Amino acid sequence: MTAQQFDRSREDTSNIVHLEHVNVTVPDQRLATLFYISGLGLTRDPYLMASVDNMWVNVGRSQFHLPTGRPQVLRGRTGLVIPDRAWLLKRLDLVRDGLKESRFEVIEQAACIDAVCPWGNRLRIHEPDQRFGRVALGMAYLAFDVPAGTAAGISRFYRDIFAAPARVTAEGGRPCAEVVVGRDQRLLFVEADGALPAYDGHHIQVYLADFSGAYRRLRERGLVSQESSQWQYRFLDITDLDTGKVLFTIEHEVRSMTHPLYGRPLVNRNPYQTNNAFAAGYESRSWELPYPG
């Protein structure tokens, strides 16, 4: 029997196996609900953080964490995949009056929709596309604005510290460090002109396969900022591995694949369901497109 030939390398993933959440504090849970739940059509996690001082918002396999506090703004943008552009625009238009005293904004572009949360966080929303694999609903990438001249050093940092595939490419004509994260996710570090806003403490969370190896390499350089638990640690600074110079600061909450929350199924509601147009059995939706084969 002749063996069928497959490109096995297409199934290789990164040592960073998943980008689970982005955490930014918000001063008003009601306005956050209007934007993330009513406007974007996402889902409040029904099981955890169910009080009035924090909200976890599910988007496919990932989340936004929105504890109450002074507003934090990610220095860059979050790339989401959300199906059905027309319905998304309708939902965002319905919350416009409720958010009119905020920084809320919607900008329609040919290939995407740019939306700004009430406190200035920028989201770029795409419809499902082969660029994002089989993702029908999810957090496809984070694109950080970083100082000029840092993309190569940031790319090396992720390759050498995290054993993650990373390269310097271009995004919008600017040098960009592109880091592969697990299945169909990316971290992008796009060089920007001029001074960046001061870092305000927001963070991202990732899971690692080689949890201890990255920890050892970070600790050797004095970069571990918090010893959280058996399954978690944190670091803040991405540095030049030759000089130790800080290239960019963004707190990483780093977890092992043995963490109790790893792989927890997330509820994603069907936002088209209403009490007046309800269809039993269609309350939830899958984050994944059907297999094309």
C-alpha positions in Angstrom: 0.0 0.0 0.0 1.3 3.4 -1.0 1.5 5.7 2.0 -0.5 8.9 1.7 1.6 12.0 1.9 0.7 14.7 4.5 2.4 17.8 5.6 2.8 16.9 9.2 4.4 20.3 10.1 1.1 22.0 9.6 -0.1 20.4 12.8 2.9 21.6 14.9 1.9 24.1 17.6 3.8 26.4 19.9 5.1 25.8 23.5 2.6 28.6 24.3 -0.4 26.4 23.8 -3.2 28.9 24.4 -4.0 32.6 25.0 -6.8 32.4 27.5 -7.6 35.9 28.6 -6.9 39.6 28.5 -7.5 41.4 31.8 -8.3 45.1 32.0 -10.1 46.8 34.9 -13.2 48.8 34.2 -15.0 51.4 36.4 -18.6 50.5 35.5 -19.8 46.9 35.1 -23.1 48.2 33.6 -21.4 49.9 30.7 -19.1 46.9 30.3 -22.2 44.7 30.0 -23.7 47.0 27.3 -20.5 46.9 25.2 -19.2 43.3 25.6 -22.5 41.4 26.1 -25.2 43.4 24.4 -23.1 45.1 21.7 -20.6 42.4 20.7 -23.0 39.6 21.5 -20.5 37.8 23.8 -21.3 35.7 26.9 -20.8 36.4 30.6 -19.3 33.3 32.2 -22.2 31.9 34.2 -20.1 29.9 36.7 -17.2 32.1 37.9 -17.0 35.8 38.9 -20.8 36.1 39.0 -21.1 39.0 41.4 -21.1 42.8 40.7 -17.4 43.6 41.0 -15.9 41.4 38.2 -17.1 39.9 35.0 -15.5 37.2 32.8 -16.7 37.4 29.2 -16.4 34.4 27.0 -15.3 34.7 23.4 -15.0 31.2 22.0 -12.2 29.5 23.9 -10.8 32.8 25.4 -12.1 35.5 27.7 -11.9 39.1 28.7 -11.5 39.6 32.5 -13.1 42.8 33.6 -12.6 43.5 37.4 -13.9 46.8 38.7 -11.2 49.5 39.1 -9.8 52.5 37.3 -9.9 52.0 33.6 -7.0 50.2 32.0 -6.3 50.3 28.3 -4.3 47.7 26.4 -1.5 49.4 24.4 -2.6 48.1 21.0 -5.7 46.2 19.9 -7.4 42.9 20.4 -8.3 40.9 17.2 -11.6 39.0 17.5 -13.4 36.7 15.1 -17.2 37.2 15.3 -19.6 35.9 12.6 -22.2 37.9 10.8 -21.0 41.4 10.3 -24.5 42.8 9.6 -25.9 41.5 12.9 -22.9 42.7 14.8 -23.3 46.2 13.4 -27.0 46.2 14.4 -26.2 45.1 18.0 -23.5 47.8 18.3 -25.9 50.4 17.0 -28.5 49.4 19.6 -26.1 50.2 22.5 -24.9 53.5 21.0 -27.3 55.7 23.0 -26.4 54.0 26.3 -22.7 54.6 25.6 -22.9 58.1 24.1 -21.1 59.8 27.1 -18.1 57.3 26.8 -15.3 56.7 24.3 -17.4 54.1 22.5 -16.9 54.2 18.7 -17.5 52.0 15.7 -15.6 52.3 12.5 -16.6 50.2 9.5 -13.9 49.1 7.2 -14.0 46.9 4.1 -12.3 43.9 5.7 -13.2 44.4 9.4 -14.9 46.5 12.0 -13.0 48.6 14.5 -14.8 49.1 17.8 -13.7 51.0 20.8 -14.9 50.1 24.3 -16.3 52.8 26.7 -12.8 53.4 28.1 -10.7 53.3 24.9 -9.7 49.7 24.4 -9.5 49.0 20.7 -10.9 45.9 19.1 -10.6 44.8 15.5 -13.4 42.4 14.6 -13.2 40.0 11.6 -15.6 37.6 10.2 -14.4 33.9 10.0 -11.7 33.5 7.4 -9.1 30.9 6.5 -6.5 33.3 8.0 -7.8 32.4 11.4 -8.2 28.6 10.8 -11.5 27.0 11.7 -12.3 29.7 14.3 -15.9 30.9 14.1 -15.8 32.9 17.3 -12.6 33.7 19.2 -9.7 35.8 20.2 -7.4 35.5 17.2 -4.6 37.9 18.1 -3.3 40.7 20.3 -1.4 43.4 18.4 0.7 45.5 20.8 2.2 48.9 19.9 5.9 48.7 20.8 8.8 51.1 20.5 10.7 51.4 17.2 13.6 49.0 16.8 12.3 46.4 19.2 10.7 43.8 17.0 13.8 41.6 16.4 14.6 41.5 20.1 11.1 40.7 21.1 11.0 37.9 18.6 14.2 36.4 19.9 12.9 36.7 23.5 9.9 34.5 22.7 12.0 32.0 20.8 14.7 31.6 23.4 12.7 32.0 26.6 9.4 30.3 25.6 10.5 28.1 22.7 7.7 29.6 20.7 7.9 30.0 16.9 8.5 33.7 16.4 9.7 35.8 13.4 10.0 39.4 12.3 7.4 40.2 9.6 5.5 43.3 8.6 2.1 44.6 9.8 0.7 47.6 8.0 4.1 48.3 6.6 5.8 48.3 10.0 8.2 45.8 11.5 6.4 43.3 13.7 7.4 40.4 15.9 4.9 37.6 15.3 4.6 34.9 17.9 2.7 31.7 17.3 0.4 30.7 20.2 -1.1 27.2 20.1 -3.9 26.7 17.6 -4.8 29.7 15.4 -3.7 32.5 17.8 -0.9 35.1 17.5 0.8 37.7 19.6 1.9 40.6 17.4 4.3 43.4 18.5 4.1 46.2 16.0 6.7 48.9 16.0 5.1 52.4 16.4 6.4 55.9 16.0 6.6 58.3 19.0 6.1 57.8 22.7 3.7 55.1 24.0 1.2 55.6 26.8 2.5 54.6 30.2 1.9 51.0 31.2 -1.2 50.8 33.5 -1.1 47.3 34.8 -3.3 45.3 32.4 -2.3 41.7 31.7 -2.6 38.7 29.5 -2.7 35.0 30.4 -1.1 32.1 28.6 -0.7 28.4 29.1 2.6 26.6 28.5 3.6 23.0 27.8 7.2 23.4 29.1 6.1 25.4 32.1 9.3 24.9 34.2 11.7 25.5 31.3 10.4 29.0 30.6 10.3 29.6 34.4 14.0 28.6 34.8 15.1 30.9 31.9 13.1 33.8 33.2 14.3 33.4 36.8 18.0 33.2 35.6 17.5 36.7 34.3 15.6 38.0 37.4 12.4 38.5 35.4 9.9 36.5 37.5 7.7 39.1 39.2 5.3 36.9 41.1 5.3 33.3 42.5 1.6 32.9 42.3 1.0 29.1 43.0 2.3 25.7 42.0 0.6 26.1 38.6 1.3 29.8 38.0 3.9 32.6 37.9 4.0 36.1 36.4 6.5 38.3 34.7 6.4 41.9 33.4 9.3 42.8 31.1 10.3 41.6 27.7 14.0 42.3 27.5 17.0 42.3 25.1 18.7 39.0 25.9 22.2 40.4 25.3 21.9 43.7 27.2 19.0 43.2 29.6 17.4 46.4 28.3 13.6 46.4 28.7 12.0 46.3 25.2 8.3 46.3 26.3 6.3 45.7 29.4 3.1 43.7 29.5 2.4 41.4 32.5 2.1 37.7 31.5 0.1 35.4 33.8 1.8 32.1 33.0 0.0 28.9 33.8 0.8 25.2 33.4 -1.4 22.8 31.5 -2.1 21.1 34.9 -3.7 24.3 36.2 -7.3 23.5 37.4 -8.8 25.9 34.8 -6.9 24.6 31.8 -9.3 23.4 29.1 -12.4 24.4 31.0 -15.3 24.4 28.5 -16.7 27.9 28.1 -20.3 28.7 27.4 -21.0 30.7 24.2 -24.6 31.8 23.8 -26.4 32.3 20.5 -27.0 36.1 20.5 -29.8 35.8 17.9 -32.1 34.1 20.4 -34.8 36.3 21.9 -37.8 35.7 24.2 -40.0 36.5 21.2 -38.2 34.5 18.6 -36.9 31.5 20.6 -36.0 28.1 19.1 -35.3 25.3 21.5 -32.0 23.6 21.1 -30.3 26.7 19.6 -29.3 28.5 22.8 -25.5 28.0 22.3 -23.1 28.2 19.4 -19.8 26.5 18.6 -16.6 28.5 18.5 -15.4 26.3 15.6 -16.3 26.0 11.9 -17.2 22.6 10.5 -14.3 20.5 9.3 -13.8 21.2 5.5 -12.9 17.7 4.5 
